[in-house]
Amino acid sequence: MAQASARSSAKGKTGKGGVNVAAIAAERFGAPRHDRRLTDKILAAFNHAYATGAVHTANHLKAVLADVEEKERARYARRNSTALSQADLWIAFVEARNRYNSLCEKGDDAPGAEKALESMKDAYRAWSESV
């Protein structure tokens, strides 16, 4: 019966047989809190790829991000490139984290570990304030 009401009363695209799958999912599981822009989704995928060391994939995603963001800026008259600048800040954080981890693996008394830790904190702070 829930499917019948979703079929008849829901707005939007319908699938095979006139069933609005999104309406059924929203009715059964609850509507998503908010819908994100495509650039937000690509940026999240980029962040994950870069943080896990899939640099080739991350580079590809960054190129896609630049393309999509350019189109979104043109479409919605946005002036700044926030997603790309966030990607650059994420790269800075991950590289600082990797430098710090590398020094920590050498031992507690590794020269520069304290400075690397502060650099990592600063990079994270810059990234988190941009989000």
N, C-alpha and C positions, 0 to 999 in steps of 0.2 A: 504494500500500500504506500510506503514511503517513496518507492520508486515512481509510482504513478503520479504522486503530487509533484515530484521533481521533474517528471516528464512534461507535465502540463503547465506548471506555474513558473518554472525557471526561465530566466532570460539567458541569452548567450547562444553559443554554438552547440549544435546537437550532433551526436555521433550516429552510428548505424542504428536504424530503427527509431530515430527521433529521440534518443535518450541523451539528456544533458549530463554527461559524466561528471563535470565539475560541480553541478548542483547536487548530484547524488552524494559525491564525496564530501561536500560542504555540510550537507544535512547529516550524514552519517558520522563524520569525523570532526566537524566544526570547520568554520571558515578560517583560512590563514589569517594571522594577525595583520599582515600587510604584504603587499606585493612589491618586490624589489625591482629596480631598474636592471636592465641587462648588464650595464657596466658594473653594477654591484656584484652580480653573480660571477661575471668573468674575473673581477678583482679577487673575489673569494677563492676561486679556482687557482688563480695566479699565486696568491699568498700561500696556499697549501702546496702547490707544486714546487715553488721556490724553497719553502721551509723544509721540505722533505728531500731536497737535492735533485729534483727532476728539472734541472736547469734548462735543458733543451725545450721541454714542454712549457716551462714558465716563459721562456723567450717568445715562443709561438703565441702564447696567451697574451703576452704584453703587446705584441703586434696587433692581435685581434682587438684588444682593449683600446688601443690608439685609434684604430679604424672605427669601431663602434662609437667611441666617445666623440670623435670628430663629427660623425653623422648625428648624434644626439645633440651636440652643441649647435649644429646648423638647424636642426629641426625645432629645438626649443629655445633658440637664441641665448644659449649659455656662453659666458665668456671664458671661464676658467676650466682648466683640465684637472679636476680634483682626483679622479680615479688614477690617472697616470702619475700625478705627484705622490699619491698614497702608495702606489706600486714602487716608486723610487725610494720612498722612506722605508718601506718594508724590506727592500733589498739592503739598504744601509743597516737596518737592525739585524737581519739574518747574517750578514757578513761580520758585523761586530760580535754577534753571538758566537759564530764559528771561530773567530780569532780568540775570543775568551776561552771557549771550550778547548781549543788547541793548546793554549798556554796552561790550562788546568790539568790537562793530561800529562804535561811534562813534570808536574809536581807543584806543591804549594808555594815553593820559593822561586817560581819562574819569574824572571824579570819582566816587568810590564803587565803582569796579571791584574794588578790593582787599577792601572790606567785603562786596561782593556775592559774591566768590569764597569768603570765609570762611563766609558765610551758606549758600551752596550746599553746601559741604563739611559743615557742621553738619547740614543737612537730610538729606543723603545718609547721614551716619553714623547719625542717628536712625532713618531708614528701615531701613538694613541691620541694625541691632541688633534691630529688632523682628521681623525675618523668622525 
